[in-house]
Amino acid sequence: MSGQTTMERALRLLELLQARRSWGGGELAGRLGVDGRTLRRDVERLRGLGYRIEARRGPDGGYRLSTGSDLPPLVFTPDEALAVAAALASSAASGAAGGGEVALTALAKMEQVMPSAVRRRVRALRSSVALGDTPNAVAGAYPAPLNADVLAVLALACRDAERVHLRVMSTEGADTGRESTLRVEPAALVPRHTRWFLVCRDLDRGWRVLRVDRITRASPAGVRFEPGRVPGGDPVAFVTSRLGAPPRTHTATILIHAPIDQVQAYMGGFATDFTPTTTTSGQAATHWRIADVRLEVLAGGLLWVRWPFEVIDSPELAALLRDRAAAFAHAAAGAGTRPSPALARDL
């Protein structure tokens, strides 16, 4: 439910383990917005890279980096490096992982420790990505698969103002195998939700927005062009105008009875739109603004809130929660088990 890729999560886990030597398993999983099984898999993934991570069992169990161990550097293949760069750029656009400033700063730091050939591709990607007020990533959605070579060619073409020849799968391409050949002048790459889009001028059809995951081949044409102005002047707005803003039928404001720093520390990996407030009694609290096309999705997101909370302005959501509360209570009573000590502390 976190909306993070495996690589993003592994980098965040490593950051947390380096920031503090010892973590409780439940607290660490909460920071990452994952369950215990996923946390264990991520720990094993880091161990496979050579990081010595100790696990402690029992009620006070958790994870820590071995005292005095020298941590090996992360080593990426060119395709992996570009995948991480794409993930960070998507995070910058969606507001995840601390927002655009933090994500792009991290991307710039990565460039400094990469081989020159890899650095050229990553730097081109960073310079060609257009960021703006794009809608937040959809919880639980997974990124569309990208061809790293295609993404690298497009990024360099955007940066260098070089025409490219594209092979693009048709809308029904998965079933028919039909492709078309395009000659385009790339302008910008725009991450939006779980997909990447290319804003370009088609030499035959004018300005267009193409889904990058549908581009099967991209070849530099060896011809430079004079960059033109994207209609409206903003690549992000142009993508939004062509695709349309996603409908958000239901909205709600949730009052969480906890200070915003605690809420962001626990939920910031998979949620945004938090603002500080105070209760009528003067206690620090947090407003969380949520929206989706289905009430059930809003209700599901509230399972992540570990503090008392109130639905402020959505009678429909409040009614749904009352209706589902009886079903949840019945299911819990029928399980015939008590929560674990670690879970009980969180409730």
C-alpha positions as CSV (number, residue, x, y, z in Angstrom):
1,M,0.0,0.0,0.0
2,S,3.0,2.3,0.3
3,G,3.2,3.2,-3.4
4,Q,7.0,2.8,-3.3
5,T,9.1,0.6,-5.6
6,T,11.3,-2.1,-4.1
7,M,14.4,-0.1,-4.9
8,E,13.0,3.1,-3.2
9,R,12.1,1.0,-0.1
10,A,15.5,-0.6,0.1
11,L,17.2,2.8,-0.1
12,R,14.9,4.1,2.6
13,L,15.5,1.1,4.8
14,L,19.3,1.5,4.5
15,E,18.9,5.2,5.3
16,L,17.0,4.4,8.5
17,L,19.4,1.7,9.6
18,Q,22.3,4.0,9.1
19,A,20.6,6.8,11.0
20,R,20.0,4.8,14.1
21,R,21.8,1.6,15.1
22,S,18.8,-0.3,16.6
23,W,15.2,-0.4,15.5
24,G,12.1,-2.3,16.7
25,G,10.7,-4.4,13.9
26,G,7.2,-2.9,14.2
27,E,8.5,0.7,14.2
28,L,10.8,0.0,11.3
29,A,8.0,-1.6,9.3
30,G,5.7,1.4,10.2
31,R,8.3,3.9,8.9
32,L,8.4,2.1,5.6
33,G,4.6,1.5,5.4
34,V,5.0,-2.2,4.9
35,D,4.1,-5.4,6.8
36,G,6.6,-7.6,8.7
37,R,7.0,-10.1,5.9
38,T,8.0,-7.4,3.4
39,L,10.4,-5.9,5.9
40,R,12.1,-9.2,6.3
41,R,12.5,-9.6,2.5
42,D,14.0,-6.1,2.3
43,V,16.4,-6.9,5.1
44,E,17.5,-10.1,3.2
45,R,17.9,-8.0,0.0
46,L,20.3,-5.7,1.8
47,R,22.2,-8.6,3.3
48,G,22.6,-10.0,-0.1
49,L,24.4,-6.8,-1.1
50,G,26.8,-7.3,1.8
51,Y,25.2,-5.3,4.6
52,R,25.6,-7.0,8.0
53,I,22.2,-6.6,9.7
54,E,21.5,-8.4,12.9
55,A,18.0,-9.5,13.9
56,R,16.8,-9.8,17.5
57,R,13.9,-12.0,18.3
58,G,11.3,-11.8,21.1
59,P,8.9,-9.0,22.3
60,D,11.7,-6.5,22.0
61,G,13.0,-7.8,18.7
62,G,14.2,-5.7,15.9
63,Y,17.1,-4.9,13.6
64,R,20.5,-3.3,13.8
65,L,23.7,-2.8,11.9
66,S,26.6,-4.8,13.2
67,T,28.8,-2.7,15.5
68,G,32.0,-1.6,13.8
69,S,31.1,-3.2,10.4
70,D,32.3,-1.4,7.3
71,L,29.3,-1.0,5.0
72,P,29.9,-1.7,1.3
73,P,28.8,0.8,-1.2
74,L,25.7,0.2,-3.3
75,V,26.8,-0.8,-6.8
76,F,24.3,-0.4,-9.7
77,T,24.4,-1.6,-13.2
78,P,23.7,1.2,-15.8
79,D,20.1,-0.1,-16.1
80,E,19.6,-0.2,-12.3
81,A,21.1,3.3,-12.0
82,L,18.6,4.6,-14.5
83,A,15.8,2.8,-12.8
84,V,16.7,4.4,-9.5
85,A,16.9,7.8,-11.2
86,A,13.5,7.3,-12.7
87,A,12.0,6.3,-9.3
88,L,13.5,9.4,-7.7
89,A,12.2,11.6,-10.5
90,S,8.7,10.1,-10.1
91,S,8.9,10.7,-6.3
92,A,9.8,14.3,-7.0
93,A,6.8,14.7,-9.2
94,S,4.3,12.9,-6.9
95,G,5.5,14.4,-3.6
96,A,6.5,11.0,-2.1
97,A,9.8,10.5,-0.3
98,G,9.9,14.0,1.1
99,G,8.9,16.0,-2.0
100,G,10.6,17.2,-5.2
101,E,13.5,19.1,-3.5
102,V,14.7,16.1,-1.5
103,A,14.3,13.6,-4.3
104,L,16.1,15.7,-6.9
105,T,18.9,16.4,-4.3
106,A,19.3,12.7,-3.8
107,L,19.5,12.2,-7.5
108,A,22.2,14.9,-7.9
109,K,24.2,13.1,-5.1
110,M,23.9,9.8,-7.0
111,E,25.4,11.4,-10.1
112,Q,28.6,12.3,-8.3
113,V,29.5,8.7,-7.5
114,M,28.6,7.1,-10.8
115,P,30.9,6.2,-13.7
116,S,31.0,8.8,-16.4
117,A,29.0,6.8,-18.9
118,V,26.2,6.1,-16.4
119,R,26.3,9.6,-15.1
120,R,25.6,11.0,-18.6
121,R,22.4,9.0,-18.8
122,V,21.2,9.9,-15.3
123,R,22.1,13.6,-15.7
124,A,20.2,13.7,-19.0
125,L,17.2,12.1,-17.3
126,R,17.2,14.7,-14.5
127,S,17.6,17.6,-16.9
128,S,14.8,16.4,-19.2
129,V,12.1,15.7,-16.6
130,A,9.4,18.3,-16.2
131,L,8.0,18.6,-12.7
132,G,4.9,20.5,-11.5
133,D,1.7,20.1,-9.6
134,T,1.0,16.6,-10.8
135,P,-1.5,14.5,-8.9
136,N,-0.1,12.3,-6.1
137,A,0.7,8.6,-6.9
138,V,-2.2,6.2,-6.4
139,A,-1.8,4.1,-3.3
140,G,-1.3,0.4,-4.1
141,A,-0.6,1.1,-7.8
142,Y,2.6,-0.3,-9.4
143,P,4.7,1.5,-12.0
144,A,4.3,0.7,-15.6
145,P,7.4,-1.3,-16.8
146,L,10.0,0.9,-18.7
147,N,12.7,0.0,-21.1
148,A,15.8,1.5,-19.7
149,D,17.5,1.9,-23.1
150,V,14.4,3.7,-24.5
151,L,14.3,6.0,-21.4
152,A,18.0,6.8,-21.8
153,V,17.7,7.7,-25.5
154,L,14.6,9.9,-24.9
155,A,16.3,11.7,-22.0
156,L,19.4,12.4,-24.1
157,A,17.3,13.5,-27.0
158,C,15.3,15.9,-24.8
159,R,18.5,17.4,-23.4
160,D,20.4,17.6,-26.7
161,A,17.4,18.6,-28.9
162,E,17.9,15.6,-31.3
163,R,15.2,14.0,-33.4
164,V,14.5,10.3,-32.7
165,H,12.7,7.5,-34.6
166,L,10.2,5.6,-32.4
167,R,8.5,2.3,-32.7
168,V,5.3,2.7,-30.7
169,M,2.9,0.0,-29.7
170,S,-0.8,0.6,-30.6
171,T,-3.4,0.8,-27.9
172,E,-4.3,-2.7,-28.7
173,G,-0.7,-3.7,-29.2
174,A,-0.6,-6.2,-26.4
175,D,-3.1,-8.3,-28.3
176,T,-2.3,-7.5,-32.0
177,G,1.4,-6.7,-32.0
178,R,0.7,-3.7,-34.1
179,E,3.2,-0.9,-34.0
180,S,3.7,2.4,-35.8
181,T,6.8,4.3,-36.7
182,L,7.1,8.0,-35.7
183,R,9.6,10.8,-36.2
184,V,9.5,13.1,-33.3
185,E,11.3,16.1,-31.7
186,P,11.3,15.3,-27.9
187,A,10.7,18.2,-25.5
188,A,10.3,16.7,-22.0
189,L,9.6,13.6,-20.0
190,V,6.8,13.9,-17.5
191,P,6.2,11.3,-14.7
192,R,2.5,11.2,-13.8
193,H,1.0,8.6,-11.3
194,T,2.7,5.3,-12.2
195,R,3.5,6.2,-15.8
196,W,6.0,8.3,-17.8
197,F,5.0,10.4,-20.7
198,L,7.0,12.0,-23.5
199,V,6.0,15.4,-24.7
200,C,7.1,15.8,-28.3
201,R,6.4,17.3,-31.7
202,D,5.5,14.6,-34.2
203,L,6.8,15.7,-37.6
204,D,3.6,14.4,-39.2
205,R,0.9,15.2,-36.6
206,G,2.2,18.0,-34.4
207,W,2.5,18.2,-30.6
208,R,1.6,14.9,-28.9
209,V,1.9,13.1,-25.5
210,L,3.1,9.5,-25.8
211,R,3.2,6.8,-23.1
212,V,6.9,5.8,-22.6
213,D,6.0,2.2,-21.7
214,R,4.4,1.8,-25.1
215,I,7.6,2.8,-26.9
216,T,9.4,-0.4,-27.9
217,R,12.4,1.3,-29.6
218,A,14.0,4.7,-29.7
219,S,16.8,5.5,-32.2
220,P,18.6,8.8,-32.5
221,A,18.2,10.3,-35.9
222,G,21.5,12.2,-35.8
223,V,19.6,15.5,-36.6
224,R,19.5,18.4,-34.3
225,F,16.5,20.8,-34.2
226,E,15.6,24.1,-32.8
227,P,13.5,23.5,-29.6
228,G,10.0,24.8,-29.9
229,R,7.7,26.0,-27.2
230,V,5.3,23.4,-25.8
231,P,1.7,24.5,-26.2
232,G,0.8,26.6,-23.2
233,G,4.5,26.7,-22.2
234,D,4.3,24.0,-19.5
235,P,5.0,20.3,-20.4
236,V,3.2,19.1,-17.2
237,A,0.1,21.2,-17.9
238,F,0.1,20.0,-21.5
239,V,0.1,16.4,-20.3
240,T,-2.7,17.1,-17.9
241,S,-4.7,18.8,-20.6
242,R,-4.3,15.9,-23.0
243,L,-5.0,13.1,-20.5
244,G,-7.4,14.9,-18.2
245,A,-7.2,15.2,-14.5
246,P,-8.3,12.1,-12.7
247,P,-11.7,12.4,-11.1
248,R,-11.8,12.6,-7.4
249,T,-15.5,12.1,-6.5
250,H,-15.1,11.8,-2.8
251,T,-13.0,14.0,-0.5
252,A,-12.7,14.1,3.3
253,T,-10.7,15.9,5.9
254,I,-9.4,13.6,8.8
255,L,-8.5,15.1,12.1
256,I,-5.7,13.0,13.6
257,H,-5.1,13.5,17.3
258,A,-1.3,13.5,17.1
259,P,1.3,16.2,16.2
260,I,2.2,16.5,12.5
261,D,5.8,15.4,13.0
262,Q,4.7,12.1,14.5
263,V,2.2,11.6,11.7
264,Q,4.6,12.4,8.9
265,A,7.3,10.2,10.5
266,Y,4.9,7.2,10.5
267,M,2.9,7.8,7.4
268,G,5.0,10.0,5.2
269,G,6.2,7.0,3.1
270,F,2.8,6.5,1.5
271,A,0.7,9.6,2.2
272,T,0.8,13.4,1.8
273,D,-1.4,16.4,2.3
274,F,-0.8,16.8,6.1
275,T,-1.2,20.2,7.7
276,P,-0.8,21.1,11.4
277,T,-3.7,22.1,13.5
278,T,-4.9,22.2,17.1
279,T,-7.9,20.6,18.8
280,T,-10.5,22.7,20.8
281,S,-8.6,21.7,23.9
282,G,-5.4,23.2,22.5
283,Q,-3.6,19.9,21.8
284,A,-1.4,19.6,18.7
285,A,-3.1,17.6,15.9
286,T,-3.0,17.0,12.2
287,H,-5.4,17.5,9.3
288,W,-5.1,14.9,6.6
289,R,-6.9,15.7,3.3
290,I,-7.8,12.6,1.3
291,A,-9.7,12.1,-2.0
292,D,-10.5,9.2,-4.4
293,V,-13.2,8.0,-6.7
294,R,-14.4,5.4,-4.2
295,L,-15.3,5.7,-0.5
296,E,-13.9,2.3,0.2
297,V,-10.5,3.4,-0.8
298,L,-10.6,6.3,1.6
299,A,-11.8,4.0,4.4
300,G,-9.0,1.6,3.6
301,G,-6.4,4.3,3.9
302,L,-7.6,5.0,7.4
303,L,-6.3,1.6,8.5
304,W,-2.8,3.2,8.6
305,V,-3.8,5.8,11.2
306,R,-2.6,4.5,14.6
307,W,-4.0,7.4,16.6
308,P,-7.6,8.5,17.5
309,F,-9.1,10.4,14.5
310,E,-12.3,12.0,13.4
311,V,-14.0,12.4,10.0
312,I,-14.6,16.2,9.7
313,D,-16.5,16.8,6.5
314,S,-17.7,13.6,4.9
315,P,-21.0,12.2,6.3
316,E,-20.8,9.5,3.6
317,L,-17.4,8.3,4.8
318,A,-18.5,8.4,8.4
319,A,-21.5,6.3,7.6
320,L,-19.4,3.7,5.7
321,L,-17.0,3.5,8.7
322,R,-20.0,2.9,11.1
323,D,-21.3,0.2,8.8
324,R,-18.0,-1.6,8.5
325,A,-17.1,-1.2,12.2
326,A,-19.6,-4.0,13.1
327,A,-18.2,-6.3,10.5
328,F,-14.6,-5.7,11.7
329,A,-15.6,-6.2,15.3
330,H,-17.3,-9.5,14.4
331,A,-14.3,-10.7,12.4
332,A,-11.9,-9.8,15.3
333,A,-14.1,-11.6,17.8
334,G,-14.4,-14.7,15.6
335,A,-10.6,-15.0,15.2
336,G,-10.2,-16.2,18.8
337,T,-6.7,-14.9,19.2
338,R,-5.2,-12.0,21.1
339,P,-3.0,-9.5,19.4
340,S,0.8,-9.8,19.8
341,P,2.4,-7.6,22.5
342,A,4.0,-5.5,19.7
343,L,0.7,-5.0,18.0
344,A,-1.1,-4.3,21.3
345,R,1.3,-1.5,22.0
346,D,0.5,0.1,18.6
347,L,-3.3,-0.1,19.2
